[in-house]
Amino acid sequence: MHSATLPRTSGRRGAFLLTLIKYAILVMVAILCLMPFVWVWSSAFKPSLEIADTPLALPREPTLQNFANAWIQGRFAKYFTNSLIVTVPIVGFTLLLSSLAGYAFARHYFRGRQTLFYAFLLGLTLPFTSIMIPLYYTLRDTGLLGTYWAMIVPQTAIGLPFGIFIMRAFFQSLPRELEDSGRVDGCNEFGVFWRVMLPLTTPGMITLGIFSFLGAWNSFLLPLIFMQRESLRPLVVGLMFFQSRYTRDFALIMAGATIISVPVIVVYIIFQRQFIQGLTAGAVKG
Amino acid sequence: MSVRPRSLRRSWRRQALPLLFVLPALLVYALFVLWPFVNTIHYSLTDWDGAQPVKNFIGLANYRDMFADPLMWLSLRHNLIWIALGTLTPVVIGLVLANLVWSGVKGRTLFRTIFFMPVVLASVVVGIIWHWIYHPLFGPINVVLRNMGLEQVARGWLGDYDWALYALLLAGLWAYFGFCFVILLAALQGIDMEIHDAAMIDGAGSFKRFWHVTVPQLAPVLTMLTAFTLIGGFNVFDIIFVTTKGGPANATDVLATYTYRQAFTLNEAGYGATLTMMITVLSLVASYTFITLRERGQ
């Protein structure tokens, strides 16, 4: 009896210990992930002197002064507007062009379909670096450099391979009968696409929209090269120049970092289910 | 007589119309991705400086120069270090954590949300956060080290020739492992539990089950993740440019930062294009090798 129960209890205790270690590891990693966010966001509310004194503590006298300084003197108001002005059309054009092409690739057979699709897939593996230099001179010679288009058009173009890939998969998953019923109801080909098929791919559009938003909002090298004029800078590039100008004023830099990161984190938290589904569907199945 | 218009209308619907749907995307993509890529190849064979009206064809001279350029080799070495450590570590950490979460924990979604948070952050913001974390005076790392009495260990991490690259790698790891975690967790949730249970009945221990049952089933996803990370590793730019700009004394220069300087600070469009060809070829070779491996595996 004794010898029978002893291993069982020690086994149970062992299992408990394992569970404890498991949670300890997960919680520790979670803290390591969150800590820098907490530092940045709380530092943004501290007076500069307090950061130098007690960099790790929570703010003693929270202030909004850093945000006001970054927003007005640091011109973050301008950079924020610029980011919006380029991001909204990029997301719109990416959705429109990707769903049009994705629909044709998924639902129609035409000569050259395979070749065209492979041409788009090439873009998935081609890094931005490999096109940036000639693109700069093309934009310069066409007069687009120095306008918002210098970011809107290339960023949309780069996003198309992934967008078409995703939208094609969503259109492929729709049943054939729907398309035919649209035709019977007297829709023309564009009507079938626009009124019948497109509304059914809303989850796909949301997924692609989030990717496109994050890609445009966070994009750095592209606007660094193509949006060199100060008045065109989006937030990310603005923050970089801001940081080199106010190297010593951490509170101000942290306020800037907060202004950029909060919209992204909010969008991520709201749409994380669609986002992670889209990400893993592409990676695990595709 | 009536056959021809109908077949014409047919072929319009079957051939031309789908092309019309593809055309807008194709136009934008061809003009702003494919054509510039063809031009990169062209530029790399010239000595163009971005200003002259003509581009002098100089054959492979840029490539010869590139292979004799010590800074290119130094940058490439840093890319390879970045890849060797930056590919393996996040995949392994992601795999371990995904297994822990998959083995059944409360708050799975919460952990996933938190681990993935750094991934959605702009790499410029990641760079700025870590620039501050490593700050010689008020950086949290040095503050903690001093409080622990380890004054001699504290240093300006990003200004230190020997440490800067590894310090940046750690920041990159922080911002990237969550991506591997999320992908691997999804892959684990899709694996065939019957084989897993059969192995358990056969008396395979948990490590054996993991190694012989789980890992082979994850192989395609692991291949994909590795390819993805390799491409990222050859193209790393943002986090380095924002923090060190390749310094101190080229200690953190990678191909992309070196190329940027050549192309946009020194206006060496021709030589810059040659350097981007190096990045391009390495990225394409990496991805196609892994795609082939993956297809052979299936």
Interface residues (C-beta under 8 A of the other chain):
Chain A: K22 Y23 I25 L26 V29 A30 L32 C33 L34 P36 F37 W39 V40 I51 A52 P55 L56 F93 L96 L97 S98 L100 A101 Y103 A104 F105 H108 Y109 F110 R111 G112 R113 L116 A119 F120 G123 T125 L126 P127 F128 T129 S130 I131 M132 I133 P134 L135 Y136 Y137 T138 V153 P154 T156 A157 I158 L160 P161 I164 E189 F193 L214 W217 N218 F220 L221 L224 I225 V236 V237 L239 M240 Q243 F250 I253 M254 A257 I260 S261 V264 I265 Y268 I269 Q272 I276 L279 T280 A283 V284
Chain B: R13 R14 Q15 L17 P18 L19 F21 V22 P24 A25 L26 V28 Y29 L31 F32 V33 L34 W35 P36 F37 N39 T40 H42 Y43 G50 L97 L100 V101 S103 V105 F111 R112 T113 I114 F115 F116 M117 P118 V120 L121 A122 S123 V124 V125 I128 I129 W130 H131 W132 I133 H135 L137 F138 G139 P140 V143 V144 W174 G178 V182 I183 A186 A187 G190 V221 M224 L225 I231 F234 N235 F237 D238 F241 V242 A256 T259 Y260 A263 F264 A269 G272 A273 T276 M277 I279 T280 S283 L284 S287 Y288
